[in-house]
């Protein structure tokens, strides 16, 4: 148990290390979520857009 506590404390730099890991994880998740969200918005906008009819 003591080794785990030492590991989690990161030699006194735990706040900096774990916040860097957390921020990195947030960025990675955002890089997956944002494009999917934008794609859904674009598809919805295109679905409601009137289609152009060819000119005779």
C-alpha positions in Angstrom: 0.0 0.0 0.0 2.9 2.3 0.8 4.3 1.9 -2.7 1.0 2.9 -4.2 0.9 6.0 -2.1 4.4 6.9 -3.1 3.6 6.3 -6.8 0.4 8.5 -6.6 2.4 11.2 -4.8 4.9 11.3 -7.7 7.7 12.5 -5.5 5.8 15.6 -4.4 4.8 16.6 -7.9 1.5 14.8 -8.0 -0.6 18.0 -8.6 1.4 18.8 -11.7 1.7 15.3 -13.0 -1.9 14.3 -12.5 -3.2 17.6 -13.9 -1.1 17.1 -17.0 -2.5 13.6 -17.4 -6.0 14.9 -16.9 -5.6 17.7 -19.4 -4.1 15.3 -21.9 -7.0 13.0 -21.5 -9.5 15.8 -21.9 -7.8 16.9 -25.2 -7.8 13.3 -26.5 -11.5 12.9 -25.8 -12.2 16.3 -27.3 -10.4 15.2 -30.5 -12.8 12.4 -30.8 -16.0 14.1 -29.7 -15.8 17.4 -31.6 -15.5 16.1 -35.1 -18.3 13.6 -34.6 -20.5 16.4 -33.2 -19.7 18.7 -36.1 -20.4 15.9 -38.6 -23.8 15.3 -37.0 -24.6 19.1 -37.2 -23.5 19.2 -40.9 -25.5 16.2 -41.8 -28.6 17.6 -40.1 -28.1 20.9 -41.9 -27.7 19.2 -45.3 -30.8 17.1 -44.7 -33.0 20.1 -44.1 -31.5 22.1 -47.0 -33.6 22.2 -50.1 -32.3 20.4 -53.1 -31.5 22.1 -56.3 -33.4 21.0 -59.3 -31.6 20.7 -62.6 -32.4 23.4 -65.1 -34.2 22.2 -68.3 
